[in-house]
Amino acid sequence: MSLKEQFEAAVAGSKSLPERPDNMTLLKLYALYKQGSSGDVEGSRPGFTDMVGRAKYDAWKELKGKSSEEAMQEYIDLIESLK
């Protein structure tokens, strides 16, 4: 199975985890997913009133420069550790 197929399987598996991960883990999953599927963050940081949007943007921005393949593998590993 290719890395992309494993990544897609992990994304599907993330919806059926035994328990909901804490917010920091959810942010990490979001950032790894975005980096793996879209690459480096683009656009401007959301405004002060959008706290969730800012947190997501910041988490994704921290991964700037990480390859899509590396982000996909980290996402897969993190989902496996949560099962």
Summary of the structure (lengths in Angstrom):
residues: 83
radius of gyration: 13.0
end to end distance: 19.8
largest distance: 42.6
contacts: 204
relative contact order: 0.22
helix: 65%
strand: 0%
